[in-house]
Amino acid sequence: MTVLPNAAKAEIEEAKLRDYLLSSAHPVGRFKAYTLNALGYTRENWVRLHHDLLNHGRAGDCVVGDCTLHGQKFKVSGTLVGPNGRRMRYVSVWIIAPDSSTPRFITAFPE
């Protein structure tokens, strides 16, 4: 199994979780919020999702994605276990900028 490079240094912006993935009002994020809510994640407990996605990036199976001007992308597949105990296969997408070694979270979606 391949792991996300430098996963121990991975970063996730709070706004990416609260205002995008967990927002039922965001034009794109609301569809992702629906599946994350089914696992028990909410905007109020975004810290739990932050923790779980960091673990997902560290433990999931990683595949190298596209290389763009913004950096090298990586897709990590694995199971998210939500606060309510439900499980769902998820893909998290990360990028490492050309001038960095730190993976930054881009998005996540059901596999």
Secondary structure, 3 states (H helix, E strand, C coil): CCCCCCHHHCECCHHHHHHHHCCCCCCCHHHHHHHHHHCCCCCCCHHHHHHHHHHHHHHCEEEEEEEECCEEEEEEEEEEECCCCCEEEEEEEEEECCCCCCCEEEEEEEC
